[in-house]
Amino acid sequence: CAAAATVSPDHSPAPTADISLRDARTAREAVKKLAQAEVDIVLVIVGDELNSNRLREVAEREGTRAYLVDSAEHMDPAWLEGVSRIGITPGRPPPSRSFRACSRGLKTIRARST
């Protein structure tokens, strides 16, 4: 499973880290790479709350804004203002239905804002 992906301005996902989320350390390394990949924000789709918070903290330590999201309805369109690249990652392995639903919701929000 992809550990993290970005969504580009044309709304197409582009994988930036193809690392299996077998353990928390691997997940943190994937999010660090994602945050270093010149994304403007990272959305962590909440799974295991402790691990999700750690992933958010990793992105923030790299200087990237990060938010915890548990559903597409809880994404704030204001987070996306002036943002061209968005990183998303599941908070627990494997990516859940919530992760896939949030990915679709993100595309919908981006489409409305253009």
C-alpha positions in Angstrom: 0.0 0.0 0.0 1.2 3.5 -0.6 2.2 5.2 2.6 1.6 8.7 1.3 0.5 10.5 -1.8 0.2 14.0 -3.1 -2.6 15.7 -4.9 -1.4 18.1 -7.6 -3.2 21.2 -8.9 -4.8 19.1 -11.6 -6.4 17.0 -8.9 -4.5 13.8 -9.9 -2.8 11.8 -7.1 0.9 11.3 -7.6 2.6 8.8 -5.2 5.7 10.2 -3.5 6.5 7.4 -1.1 5.7 3.8 -1.8 6.5 2.4 1.6 4.5 -0.3 3.3 3.0 0.8 6.6 4.1 -2.3 8.5 5.2 -0.4 11.6 5.1 3.1 13.1 8.7 3.9 12.3 8.2 3.1 8.6 5.1 5.3 8.6 7.0 8.2 10.2 9.8 7.9 7.6 7.2 8.0 4.8 5.6 11.1 6.2 8.9 12.8 6.7 9.7 12.1 3.0 6.2 13.4 2.1 6.7 16.6 4.0 10.1 17.1 2.4 8.6 16.6 -1.1 7.5 20.2 -1.2 3.9 19.7 -0.3 2.1 22.6 1.3 0.1 20.6 3.8 -0.2 17.0 5.0 -3.5 15.5 5.9 -3.3 12.5 8.3 -6.4 10.4 8.1 -7.0 9.4 11.7 -6.7 5.7 12.4 -4.8 4.9 15.6 -5.0 8.3 17.4 -1.5 8.1 19.0 0.2 7.2 15.7 -1.8 9.7 13.8 -0.7 12.5 16.2 2.9 11.4 15.8 2.6 11.5 12.0 1.2 15.0 12.2 4.1 16.0 14.5 6.6 14.6 12.0 5.2 16.7 9.2 5.2 19.8 11.3 8.8 19.3 12.4 9.7 19.4 8.7 8.0 22.8 8.5 4.8 21.6 6.8 1.4 22.4 8.1 -0.5 19.2 9.0 -4.0 18.4 10.1 -5.8 15.3 11.5 -8.9 14.4 9.6 -11.3 11.6 10.4 -13.7 12.1 7.5 -14.1 14.1 4.4 -16.8 16.2 6.1 -14.2 17.4 8.6 -11.8 18.9 6.0 -11.8 22.7 6.2 -11.7 24.2 2.7 -9.8 27.1 4.2 -6.8 24.8 4.8 -6.5 24.5 1.0 -6.4 28.2 0.2 -3.1 29.0 -1.6 -2.2 25.3 -1.5 -1.0 23.7 -4.7 0.3 20.3 -3.4 -1.4 18.3 -0.7 0.1 15.2 1.0 -2.3 12.6 2.4 -1.5 9.6 4.5 -3.4 7.0 6.5 -2.9 7.1 10.3 -2.8 3.4 10.5 -2.2 0.5 8.1 -3.7 -0.5 5.8 -5.4 2.5 4.3 -8.9 2.4 5.5 -12.2 3.3 3.8 -11.9 6.6 5.6 -8.6 7.2 3.8 -10.1 6.5 0.5 -13.3 8.6 1.3 -11.1 11.5 2.4 -9.1 11.3 -0.8 -12.3 11.5 -2.9 -13.6 14.3 -0.6 -10.4 16.3 -1.1 -10.7 16.0 -4.9 -14.3 17.3 -4.6 -13.2 20.3 -2.4 -10.4 21.1 -4.8 -12.7 20.9 -7.8 -15.2 23.4 -6.2 -12.4 25.9 -5.5 -11.2 26.1 -9.1 
